[in-house]
Amino acid sequence: MTGPRPQHPMPTDPPREEREFDLVLVGATGFVGRLTAAHLARSAPAGLRIALAGRNESRLADVRRTLPDAAADWPLVVVDTLDEVAVRRLARRTRAVVTTVGPYAEYGRHLLGACAAAGTHYADLTGEVLFVRDMIDRHHAMAQDTGARIVTSCGFDSVPSDLGVFLTAQRAAEDGEGTLEETVLHVRSMRGGMSGGTVDSMRRQFAEMGQDRERAAIVADPFGLSPDRDAEPDRHDAGRPASGAAAPTAQAAAGPLGRLRRLASASPVRRDATSGTWHAPFFMAGYNTRIVRRSNALTDWSYGRGLRYREVSDTGSGARGALTAAALTAALAGVAGGMRFAPTRALLDRRLPKPGEGPSEESMARGRFVMEVEATTTTGARYVTRVAADKDPGYTGTAVMLGESALALAMEDDALPDRAGVLTPATGLDQALVERLRAHGFTLTTERRDAG
């Protein structure tokens, strides 16, 4: 899995190894920003030059006072991400930037572009298709020229999905079992909240889609983040259920499942014919699947030209599982529909979390997630990759994923893939991030599970 060899930064920018900082965290005063700062203070090696950045120096100082002692002397940098001159200056001062300031379509464009131009590595938490598409079009080639690794989506969007499929394809290749075909990520269990920043990003993207049909078409395209859309297989089944999925059986037509039959045949609600488990769409699948497909394309389709990838949430078996799947699907459809129109967006705004809001420490301590990637290869071999952690996926888990992505970019140039540009976690960080997450208690394992 190789790619274009990173080049040296432009002559006007100091080489990365001669810069003032190793890593700057932008957005340190936000909820997830504070969690990420705390993780860096606990986990970064002594001597790593880290700075905290944001718009308000006094608030930055307040955050620094709450961090472990290792952060006591971290410099504070005042910067507004809407100020192009200021972010260009910041990018030239550091080897790597990590930012939690979203929505990225509004607050991330100048910073990402400045990092691409200065040869500065970059990591963020975006789950915005349109933002990433725009950044690919504007800055991918420049980042390749300067050697900048621009790694988007380094939180729950989309590290578990991206690394899960990466590890599965890697194991199949090592075993000589060909490439991936039918591949499904199952959310086995999850407990935790959705951040206000994620909701705000969704809100803004839906608004933009409602105003521009061409932009809406990009979001709807399963290969909308591909580096070369014309080279992609035109797979109309990219988001359809796996061949092992089944609509309700004739037996289910009687009793509590009967009323769900028509819903199941006309919606993403499905029952797995082998396990009897009901599935609903995973609410982050619309973004994660595009990141995985970009990883496949950036590595010359090393996962497989026949890759068919989707993501589902398991809801259990029997009537209860069916009802849960139907309710979850209806809720997702309601939120998506409501986000498209200004009056209903206003109603949803009253109930959904606001940017900067987050749960209590007690609530986050109860967070967890278990996800499994099930794949069949071109030789018929079957693999299961588990990605799990006893952490709140959207908060404490994301802080670890983002923080470790940033540390890998700041410290491990020689250990990272020989690749630059606008990248994904798998193509920009691959095994380095896998090992870092394992060291922090994450489960990332792959097993072969052939029948018999």
Long-range contacts (C-beta under 8 A, 24 or more apart in sequence): 1-299, 1-302, 1-417, 1-427, 1-430, 2-299, 2-417, 2-418, 2-419, 3-298, 3-299, 3-417, 3-418, 3-419, 3-420, 3-421, 3-427, 4-144, 4-419, 4-420, 4-421, 5-418, 5-420, 6-144, 6-147, 6-148, 6-149, 6-418, 6-419, 6-420, 7-144, 7-145, 7-146, 7-147, 7-420, 8-119, 8-146, 8-147, 9-118, 9-119, 9-146, 9-147, 9-148, 10-117, 10-118, 10-119, 10-145, 10-146, 13-92, 13-117, 13-118, 13-119, 13-146, 14-92, 16-95, 16-119, 16-120, 16-121, 16-413, 17-95, 19-92, 19-93, 19-94, 19-95, 20-49, 20-93, 20-94, 21-49, 21-50, 21-51, 21-75, 21-93, 21-94, 21-95, 22-48, 22-49, 22-50, 22-94, 22-95, 22-96, 22-410, 22-411, 23-48, 23-49, 23-50, 23-51, 23-94, 23-95, 23-96, 23-97, 23-98, 23-406, 23-407, 23-409, 23-410, 24-50, 24-51, 24-52, 24-53, 24-77, 24-90, 24-93, 24-94, 24-96, 24-97, 24-98, 25-50, 25-51, 25-52, 25-53, 25-98, 25-99, 25-100, 25-406, 26-53, 26-54, 26-79, 26-81, 26-90, 26-97, 26-98, 26-99, 26-100, 26-101, 26-111, 27-53, 27-54, 27-99, 27-100, 27-101, 28-52, 28-53, 28-54, 28-60, 28-63, 28-100, 29-54, 29-56, 29-59, 29-60, 29-62, 29-63, 30-100, 30-101, 30-197, 30-355, 30-356, 31-195, 31-196, 31-197, 31-356, 31-357, 31-358, 31-395, 32-100, 32-125, 32-155, 32-195, 32-197, 32-358, 32-395, 32-398, 32-399, 32-402, 33-63, 33-100, 33-101, 34-63, 34-66, 35-395, 35-396, 35-398, 35-399, 36-98, 36-100, 36-399, 36-402, 36-403, 36-406, 37-63, 37-64, 37-67, 37-71, 38-66, 38-67, 38-68, 38-399, 39-399, 39-400, 39-403, 40-71, 40-403, 40-406, 40-407, 41-67, 41-68, 41-70, 41-71, 41-74, 42-68, 42-70, 43-403, 43-404, 43-407, 43-440, 44-70, 44-407, 45-411, 46-70, 48-407, 48-410, 48-411, 50-74, 51-75, 51-76, 51-77, 51-94, 52-76, 52-77, 53-77, 53-78, 53-79, 53-90, 54-78, 54-79, 55-79, 55-80, 81-107, 81-108, 81-110, 81-111, 82-107, 82-110, 83-110, 84-110, 84-114, 87-111, 87-114, 88-114, 88-117, 88-118, 90-114, 91-115, 91-117, 91-118, 91-120, 92-118, 92-120, 94-120, 95-120, 95-121, 95-409, 95-410, 96-120, 96-121, 96-122, 96-123, 96-406, 96-409, 96-410, 97-121, 97-122, 97-123, 98-122, 98-123, 98-124, 98-154, 98-402, 98-403, 98-405, 98-406, 98-409, 99-123, 99-124, 99-125, 100-124, 100-125, 100-197, 100-402, 102-126, 102-128, 102-197, 102-200, 102-201, 102-355, 103-128, 103-131, 103-197, 103-200, 103-201, 103-204, 103-205, 104-128, 104-131, 104-201, 105-130, 105-131, 105-134, 105-201, 105-204, 105-205, 105-208, 106-204, 109-134, 109-135, 112-139, 112-150, 113-138, 113-139, 115-143, 115-148, 115-150, 116-142, 116-143, 116-146, 116-148, 116-150, 116-422, 117-142, 117-146, 118-146, 118-148, 119-146, 119-147, 119-148, 120-148, 121-148, 121-149, 121-150, 121-151, 121-409, 121-410, 122-148, 122-149, 122-150, 122-151, 122-409, 123-151, 123-152, 123-154, 123-402, 123-405, 123-406, 123-409, 124-151, 124-152, 124-153, 124-154, 124-402, 125-153, 125-154, 125-155, 125-157, 125-197, 125-398, 125-402, 126-152, 126-153, 126-157, 126-201, 127-153, 127-157, 127-158, 127-198, 127-201, 127-202, 127-284, 127-287, 128-201, 128-204, 128-205, 128-287, 129-205, 129-218, 129-219, 129-224, 129-225, 129-286, 129-287, 129-290, 130-205, 130-208, 130-209, 130-215, 130-218, 130-219, 132-225, 132-422, 133-218, 133-224, 133-225, 135-422, 136-225, 136-227, 136-422, 139-422, 140-227, 140-421, 140-422, 141-421, 143-420, 143-421, 143-422, 144-420, 144-421, 146-420, 147-420, 148-420, 148-421, 149-409, 149-416, 149-419, 149-420, 149-421, 149-423, 149-428, 150-421, 150-422, 150-423, 150-428, 151-405, 151-409, 151-423, 151-424, 151-425, 151-428, 151-429, 152-291, 152-422, 152-423, 152-424, 153-287, 153-291, 153-424, 153-425, 154-401, 154-402, 154-405, 154-406, 154-425, 154-429, 155-394, 155-397, 155-398, 155-401, 155-402, 156-284, 156-369, 156-393, 156-394, 156-397, 156-398, 156-401, 157-198, 157-284, 157-287, 157-288, 157-291, 158-284, 158-287, 158-288, 158-291, 158-292, 158-424, 158-425, 159-401, 159-405, 159-425, 159-433, 159-437, 160-185, 160-369, 160-371, 160-387, 161-185, 161-284, 161-288, 161-289, 161-291, 161-292, 161-311, 161-371, 161-373, 162-288, 162-291, 162-292, 162-295, 162-424, 162-425, 162-426, 163-387, 163-425, 163-426, 163-430, 163-433, 163-434, 163-437, 163-444, 164-371, 164-372, 164-373, 164-385, 164-387, 164-444, 165-292, 165-295, 165-296, 165-303, 165-309, 165-373, 165-375, 165-385, 165-426, 166-295, 166-303, 166-426, 166-430, 167-373, 167-385, 167-434, 167-444, 167-446, 168-373, 168-375, 168-383, 168-385, 168-446, 169-302, 169-303, 169-304, 169-375, 170-446, 171-383, 171-385, 171-446, 171-448, 172-375, 172-377, 172-381, 172-383, 173-302, 175-381, 175-448, 177-377, 177-378, 177-379, 177-381, 178-304, 178-377, 178-378, 178-379, 178-381, 179-301, 179-302, 179-303, 179-304, 179-305, 179-306, 179-307, 179-377, 179-378, 180-303, 180-304, 180-306, 180-307, 180-309, 180-375, 180-376, 180-377, 180-378, 181-304, 181-306, 181-307, 181-308, 181-375, 181-376, 181-377, 181-378, 182-242, 182-243, 182-244, 182-308, 182-375, 182-376, 183-303, 183-307, 183-308, 183-309, 183-310, 183-373, 183-374, 183-375, 183-376, 184-242, 184-309, 184-310, 184-311, 184-312, 184-373, 184-374, 184-375, 185-282, 185-285, 185-288, 185-309, 185-310, 185-311, 185-312, 185-371, 185-372, 185-373, 185-374, 186-279, 186-311, 186-312, 186-313, 186-314, 186-371, 186-372, 186-373, 186-374, 187-282, 187-311, 187-312, 187-313, 187-314, 187-369, 187-370, 187-371, 188-314, 188-370, 188-371, 188-372, 189-314, 189-368, 189-369, 189-370, 190-313, 190-368, 190-369, 190-370, 190-371, 190-393, 191-366, 191-367, 191-368, 191-369, 191-392, 192-359, 192-364, 192-367, 192-368, 192-369, 192-391, 192-392, 192-393, 192-394, 192-395, 192-397, 193-353, 193-358, 193-359, 193-363, 193-367, 193-392, 193-394, 193-395, 194-352, 194-353, 194-394, 195-353, 195-357, 195-358, 195-394, 195-395, 195-398, 196-352, 196-353, 196-354, 196-355, 196-356, 196-357, 196-358, 197-355, 197-356, 198-394, 199-352, 199-353, 199-354, 199-355, 200-354, 200-355, 202-339, 203-339, 203-345, 203-348, 203-349, 206-336, 206-339, 206-340, 206-345, 207-339, 207-342, 207-345, 209-340, 210-340, 210-341, 219-286, 222-289, 222-290, 222-293, 223-290, 223-293, 223-297, 224-290, 225-290, 225-291, 225-293, 225-294, 226-293, 226-294, 226-297, 227-294, 227-297, 227-298, 228-297, 231-297, 232-293, 232-297, 233-305, 233-306, 235-308, 237-308, 238-289, 238-293, 238-308, 238-309, 238-310, 239-289, 239-310, 240-310, 241-268, 241-270, 241-279, 241-310, 242-308, 242-310, 244-272, 244-273, 244-274, 245-270, 245-271, 245-272, 245-273, 245-279, 246-270, 246-271, 246-272, 246-273, 247-271, 248-322, 252-322, 255-319, 256-319, 256-322, 256-323, 257-319, 257-322, 260-322, 260-323, 260-326, 263-326, 264-322, 264-326, 267-326, 267-329, 268-312, 268-329, 269-322, 269-325, 269-326, 269-329, 270-312, 270-325, 271-321, 271-322, 275-317, 276-317, 276-318, 277-314, 277-315, 277-316, 277-317, 277-321, 278-314, 278-315, 278-316, 278-317, 278-321, 278-322, 278-324, 278-325, 279-312, 279-313, 279-314, 279-315, 279-325, 280-312, 280-313, 280-315, 280-324, 280-325, 280-326, 280-328, 280-329, 280-332, 281-311, 281-312, 281-313, 281-328, 281-329, 281-332, 282-311, 282-312, 282-313, 283-313, 283-332, 284-311, 285-310, 285-311, 285-312, 291-424, 291-425, 292-424, 292-426, 294-424, 294-427, 295-424, 295-426, 295-427, 298-419, 298-423, 298-424, 298-427, 299-427, 304-377, 304-378, 306-378, 358-395, 359-392, 359-395, 363-392, 364-391, 364-392, 364-395, 364-396, 365-392, 366-392, 367-391, 367-392, 367-393, 367-395, 367-396, 367-397, 368-392, 368-393, 369-393, 369-397, 380-450, 381-448, 381-450, 382-448, 382-449, 382-450, 382-451, 383-446, 383-447, 383-448, 383-449, 384-446, 384-447, 384-449, 385-444, 385-445, 385-446, 385-447, 386-443, 386-444, 386-445, 386-446, 387-442, 387-443, 387-444, 388-442, 388-443, 389-437, 389-441, 389-442, 389-443, 390-441, 391-441, 400-437, 400-440, 400-442, 401-433, 401-437, 404-433, 404-436, 404-437, 404-440, 405-429, 405-433, 407-436, 408-432, 408-433, 408-436
